[in-house]
Amino acid sequence: MATLVACLGACAAPPDVVEPGAFHETVALTYDNDVFTRSDDNYTNGVALTWIRGPVARERDGSLADRFARLWRGAPFLGDDREELYVAMGLGHEIFTPDDITLADPPRDDQPYAGVLFVDLALARLRPDRSDNWQLRLGLVGPSSGAEWVQTKVHETIGVDVPEGWDTQLPDEPIINLDYTRATEWLTSGDMSDAGARVVPVFGAGAGTYFTGVTAGLYGEAGWNLPDPVGAFSLRQGVGPQFLGDIGASGQPSVSFFAGLGGYATAHYLPLDGTVFSSSRSVDTEPLVGFGSFGATVRYGSLSVTFVGSVATDQFATQRSATKFGSLTVAYRF
């Protein structure tokens, strides 16, 4: 939904000097799980594998990235400079469960069982002091996502309670969602190429069958050899190829620490409000939710590793426990 999650520092920053026609490709793996916070409910697991390429060359080279960038021609805030455009494509999976997974018929006022399988397609304009990101999510929710099989096998393997209530999960239904995010560098201190700090406001909106709402947040980052351009956080709780200024390695050894606060207003959130075109279990989402995140990123050579801890206020009135989870991202730039 709108926590400061997923892959802060997970995707590859452009080098200090980009030669005409030069580009980089990055592969990033993001893993969210509430095991990091010793819980097993609400948003309990997410994984995404993302491919990022950029900057997109000015020349029409007929590559997949080139053809994809052309599809977004005319989208607001992307401009005409293809040397600032980055493309991302990701495959992801999310699992949501109620508080007590040992019940075959969980209370109807608790988080419904839900599995989400999706493809995210994104295009971003990355500049030293601002990033603009458009993302299209296509996927499905329901038994066909395979969430029941995944969670059951994992729990059997590690010897913990097997979930009993998957027969009550949200039914099969397609997902389509469009999101926009903007991050703008607001305050800076020091030299980003040495020790420095910055404060970055983030604003966004989403519309579709997965998440419809708006979000606003503010994060601070301090460290050594901070990459350009600034990053943008995910608009939703869950994994996805959200563009961040730091897409992989910064070119120099780098360490940064960050923390953020924000909130979002929700009109519809699939894992809680249920399916749109068919009847399903659901709970009423809170119209306003606050969230916070903190973490660190280490970059060396072509590799970057990020860990983020996130917590949110209650997302529905009868929520049994707080939503909290950790997110680990490993990215490698080629």
C-alpha positions as CSV (number, residue, x, y, z in Angstrom):
1,M,0.0,0.0,0.0
2,A,2.0,3.0,1.1
3,T,4.8,2.1,3.5
4,L,8.3,3.2,2.9
5,V,9.4,-0.3,1.8
6,A,10.6,-2.6,-0.9
7,C,13.9,-1.6,-2.3
8,L,15.3,1.6,-0.9
9,G,18.7,1.5,-2.5
10,A,17.7,-1.6,-4.5
11,C,18.0,-0.5,-8.0
12,A,21.2,0.9,-10.0
13,A,22.3,4.4,-9.9
14,P,23.6,5.9,-13.2
15,P,27.3,6.4,-13.2
16,D,28.7,9.9,-12.7
17,V,29.3,10.3,-16.4
18,V,27.0,8.6,-19.0
19,E,28.4,8.4,-22.4
20,P,25.9,8.8,-25.3
21,G,24.3,5.4,-25.9
22,A,25.7,3.8,-22.8
23,F,23.4,1.9,-20.5
24,H,23.5,-0.4,-17.5
25,E,21.3,-3.4,-16.6
26,T,20.5,-4.3,-13.0
27,V,18.9,-7.4,-11.5
28,A,17.3,-6.9,-8.0
29,L,15.8,-9.4,-5.7
30,T,13.5,-8.1,-2.9
31,Y,12.2,-10.2,-0.1
32,D,9.6,-9.0,2.5
33,N,8.6,-11.1,5.5
34,D,7.2,-10.5,8.9
35,V,9.5,-13.1,10.3
36,F,12.0,-10.3,10.6
37,T,9.7,-8.7,13.2
38,R,8.7,-12.1,14.9
39,S,5.1,-12.1,13.6
40,D,3.0,-14.0,11.0
41,D,-0.1,-12.1,10.0
42,N,-1.5,-9.4,7.8
43,Y,1.1,-8.8,5.1
44,T,3.2,-11.8,5.8
45,N,5.4,-12.4,2.7
46,G,6.4,-10.8,-0.6
47,V,9.1,-11.5,-3.2
48,A,10.0,-9.8,-6.4
49,L,12.6,-10.2,-9.1
50,T,13.2,-7.0,-11.1
51,W,15.2,-6.2,-14.2
52,I,16.2,-2.5,-14.7
53,R,17.8,-0.9,-17.7
54,G,18.9,2.6,-18.4
55,P,19.4,5.2,-19.4
56,V,17.3,4.5,-22.5
57,A,19.4,5.5,-25.5
58,R,18.3,8.4,-27.7
59,E,18.8,6.2,-30.7
60,R,15.9,3.9,-31.7
61,D,17.7,0.6,-31.3
62,G,14.6,-1.6,-31.3
63,S,15.5,-3.1,-28.0
64,L,12.8,-4.2,-25.5
65,A,13.6,-1.1,-23.3
66,D,13.4,1.2,-26.4
67,R,10.0,-0.2,-27.5
68,F,8.6,-0.1,-23.9
69,A,9.7,3.6,-23.5
70,R,7.9,4.5,-26.7
71,L,4.6,3.1,-25.2
72,W,4.8,5.8,-22.5
73,R,5.4,8.6,-25.0
74,G,3.3,11.6,-23.8
75,A,3.0,10.6,-20.2
76,P,3.2,13.6,-17.9
77,F,6.5,14.5,-16.2
78,L,8.7,12.1,-18.3
79,G,9.9,14.7,-20.7
80,D,11.8,14.1,-24.0
81,D,15.3,13.4,-22.7
82,R,15.8,9.6,-23.1
83,E,19.2,9.8,-21.4
84,E,17.2,10.3,-18.2
85,L,14.7,7.4,-18.7
86,Y,15.0,4.1,-16.9
87,V,12.9,1.0,-17.6
88,A,12.0,-1.7,-15.0
89,M,10.1,-5.0,-15.4
90,G,9.4,-7.2,-12.4
91,L,7.6,-10.4,-11.4
92,G,6.3,-10.5,-7.8
93,H,4.2,-12.5,-5.4
94,E,2.5,-11.5,-2.1
95,I,0.8,-13.4,0.7
96,F,-1.7,-12.0,3.2
97,T,-3.1,-13.9,6.2
98,P,-5.3,-13.3,9.3
99,D,-4.0,-13.2,12.8
100,D,-4.7,-16.9,13.7
101,I,-3.7,-19.2,10.8
102,T,-4.7,-22.3,12.7
103,L,-8.5,-21.6,12.2
104,A,-10.2,-23.2,9.2
105,D,-12.8,-20.4,9.4
106,P,-11.1,-17.2,10.5
107,P,-13.2,-14.3,11.9
108,R,-14.8,-12.3,9.2
109,D,-13.6,-9.1,10.8
110,D,-10.0,-10.1,10.3
111,Q,-7.6,-9.8,7.4
112,P,-8.8,-12.2,4.7
113,Y,-6.4,-14.8,3.2
114,A,-5.2,-13.5,-0.1
115,G,-2.4,-14.3,-2.7
116,V,-1.3,-11.9,-5.4
117,L,0.8,-12.7,-8.4
118,F,1.7,-9.8,-10.7
119,V,4.0,-8.3,-13.3
120,D,5.0,-4.6,-12.8
121,L,6.1,-2.5,-15.8
122,A,7.6,0.9,-14.9
123,L,9.3,3.9,-16.5
124,A,11.1,6.6,-14.6
125,R,12.8,9.9,-15.3
126,L,15.8,10.1,-13.0
127,R,17.5,13.4,-12.4
128,P,20.0,14.5,-9.6
129,D,17.4,16.3,-7.6
130,R,14.1,14.6,-8.7
131,S,12.6,11.4,-9.9
132,D,9.2,10.8,-11.6
133,N,8.0,7.2,-11.8
134,W,5.0,5.7,-13.7
135,Q,4.2,2.0,-12.9
136,L,1.6,-0.4,-14.4
137,R,0.7,-3.5,-12.4
138,L,-1.0,-6.4,-14.2
139,G,-1.8,-9.7,-12.3
140,L,-4.3,-11.7,-10.5
141,V,-5.5,-12.5,-7.0
142,G,-6.9,-15.8,-5.8
143,P,-6.2,-19.5,-5.7
144,S,-4.4,-19.3,-9.1
145,S,-1.7,-17.2,-7.5
146,G,-0.4,-20.4,-5.8
147,A,-0.1,-18.6,-2.4
148,E,-1.7,-21.5,-0.5
149,W,0.8,-24.0,-1.9
150,V,3.7,-21.7,-1.2
151,Q,2.9,-20.9,2.4
152,T,1.9,-24.5,3.2
153,K,5.1,-26.0,1.9
154,V,7.3,-23.4,3.6
155,H,5.6,-23.9,6.9
156,E,5.9,-27.7,6.6
157,T,9.5,-27.4,5.8
158,I,10.4,-25.2,8.8
159,G,8.1,-27.0,11.2
160,V,5.6,-24.3,12.2
161,D,1.8,-24.2,12.1
162,V,0.4,-24.9,8.7
163,P,-2.3,-22.4,7.6
164,E,-5.8,-23.9,7.8
165,G,-8.0,-21.2,6.3
166,W,-7.0,-20.9,2.7
167,D,-10.4,-22.2,1.6
168,T,-11.7,-18.8,2.6
169,Q,-9.2,-16.8,0.5
170,L,-10.2,-14.1,-2.0
171,P,-11.4,-15.6,-5.3
172,D,-9.6,-15.4,-8.7
173,E,-9.8,-12.0,-10.3
174,P,-7.6,-10.0,-12.6
175,I,-5.6,-6.9,-11.3
176,I,-4.8,-3.7,-13.1
177,N,-3.3,-0.7,-11.4
178,L,-1.6,2.5,-12.4
179,D,0.7,4.4,-10.0
180,Y,2.7,7.7,-10.1
181,T,5.4,8.7,-7.6
182,R,7.5,11.8,-7.4
183,A,10.5,12.3,-5.1
184,T,12.3,15.7,-4.9
185,E,15.4,16.6,-3.0
186,W,14.5,19.3,-0.6
187,L,17.4,19.9,1.9
188,T,21.0,18.9,1.5
189,S,24.0,19.1,3.8
190,G,27.6,18.3,2.9
191,D,29.0,16.9,-0.3
192,M,27.1,13.9,-1.7
193,S,30.5,12.5,-3.0
194,D,31.8,12.4,0.6
195,A,29.8,12.6,3.8
196,G,26.4,14.2,3.3
197,A,22.7,14.2,4.2
198,R,19.5,15.1,2.5
199,V,15.7,15.3,3.1
200,V,13.4,14.1,0.4
201,P,9.6,14.6,0.2
202,V,7.7,11.9,-1.7
203,F,4.2,12.2,-3.2
204,G,2.1,9.8,-5.1
205,A,-1.3,8.4,-6.2
206,G,-2.6,5.1,-7.5
207,A,-5.8,4.0,-9.2
208,G,-7.1,0.5,-10.1
209,T,-8.3,-2.7,-8.7
210,Y,-5.3,-3.2,-6.3
211,F,-4.8,0.2,-4.7
212,T,-6.7,3.5,-5.2
213,G,-5.5,6.4,-3.0
214,V,-2.9,9.0,-2.4
215,T,0.2,9.1,-0.3
216,A,2.7,11.6,1.1
217,G,5.9,11.0,3.0
218,L,9.3,12.4,4.0
219,Y,12.6,10.6,4.4
220,G,16.0,11.6,5.5
221,E,19.2,9.9,4.4
222,A,22.8,10.4,5.7
223,G,26.0,8.6,4.7
224,W,29.0,8.5,2.5
225,N,29.1,8.7,-1.3
226,L,25.3,9.0,-1.6
227,P,24.2,8.3,-5.1
228,D,22.4,10.6,-7.5
229,P,19.6,11.0,-8.3
230,V,17.2,10.9,-5.3
231,G,15.0,7.9,-4.7
232,A,11.3,7.3,-4.6
233,F,9.6,4.9,-2.2
234,S,7.0,2.3,-3.0
235,L,3.4,3.6,-2.9
236,R,2.1,0.3,-1.5
237,Q,2.8,-2.1,1.2
238,G,4.4,-4.9,-0.8
239,V,7.1,-5.6,-3.3
240,G,7.6,-4.2,-6.7
241,P,10.1,-2.5,-9.0
242,Q,9.7,1.0,-7.6
243,F,12.4,3.2,-9.0
244,L,14.9,4.6,-6.5
245,G,17.7,6.9,-7.5
246,D,20.2,4.3,-6.2
247,I,19.6,1.4,-8.7
248,G,22.5,-0.9,-7.6
249,A,26.1,0.3,-7.1
250,S,27.2,3.9,-6.7
251,G,30.6,3.3,-8.3
252,Q,32.4,3.8,-5.0
253,P,32.1,2.1,-1.6
254,S,29.1,3.7,0.1
255,V,27.1,3.3,3.3
256,S,23.9,5.2,4.1
257,F,21.3,5.2,6.9
258,F,17.7,6.4,6.4
259,A,14.4,6.9,8.1
260,G,11.0,8.0,6.9
261,L,7.5,9.0,8.0
262,G,4.3,9.4,6.1
263,G,0.7,8.5,5.5
264,Y,-1.8,7.6,2.9
265,A,-5.5,8.0,2.2
266,T,-7.1,4.9,0.8
267,A,-10.3,4.5,-1.3
268,H,-9.7,0.8,-2.1
269,Y,-7.1,-1.7,-1.1
270,L,-7.6,-5.2,-2.6
271,P,-6.1,-7.4,0.3
272,L,-8.5,-5.8,2.8
273,D,-11.5,-4.5,0.8
274,G,-11.8,-7.7,-1.3
275,T,-12.3,-8.3,-4.9
276,V,-14.0,-5.7,-7.2
277,F,-16.0,-7.8,-9.6
278,S,-17.1,-10.7,-7.4
279,S,-18.2,-11.2,-3.8
280,S,-15.5,-12.0,-1.2
281,R,-14.5,-11.6,2.4
282,S,-13.5,-8.1,3.3
283,V,-12.9,-5.6,6.1
284,D,-13.3,-1.9,5.9
285,T,-10.0,-0.1,5.5
286,E,-9.2,2.9,7.7
287,P,-9.3,6.0,5.5
288,L,-6.0,7.3,6.9
289,V,-3.0,5.2,7.8
290,G,0.4,6.4,9.1
291,F,3.7,4.5,8.5
292,G,7.3,4.7,9.3
293,S,10.5,3.0,8.0
294,F,14.2,2.9,8.9
295,G,17.2,1.0,7.5
296,A,20.6,1.0,5.8
297,T,22.2,0.4,2.5
298,V,25.7,-0.8,1.7
299,R,27.1,-0.5,-1.8
300,Y,30.4,-1.9,-3.1
301,G,31.4,-2.3,-6.7
302,S,28.4,-3.5,-8.6
303,L,26.6,-4.9,-5.6
304,S,24.2,-3.2,-3.2
305,V,22.4,-4.7,-0.1
306,T,19.6,-2.9,1.7
307,F,17.5,-3.8,4.8
308,V,14.4,-1.8,5.7
309,G,12.2,-2.2,8.8
310,S,8.6,-0.9,8.4
311,V,5.6,-0.4,10.7
312,A,2.1,1.0,10.1
313,T,-0.8,2.1,12.2
314,D,-3.9,-0.1,12.1
315,Q,-5.2,-0.5,8.5
316,F,-8.7,-1.6,9.6
317,A,-10.7,-1.1,12.8
318,T,-10.7,-4.7,14.1
319,Q,-7.0,-5.3,13.4
320,R,-5.5,-7.7,16.0
321,S,-1.9,-6.7,15.8
322,A,0.3,-4.0,14.2
323,T,1.5,-4.4,10.6
324,K,5.3,-4.7,10.8
325,F,7.8,-6.4,8.6
326,G,11.3,-6.3,7.2
327,S,12.5,-6.0,3.7
328,L,15.8,-7.3,2.3
329,T,17.0,-6.3,-1.2
330,V,20.1,-7.5,-3.1
331,A,20.9,-5.8,-6.4
332,Y,23.7,-6.4,-8.9
333,R,24.5,-4.0,-11.8
334,F,26.1,-5.4,-15.0
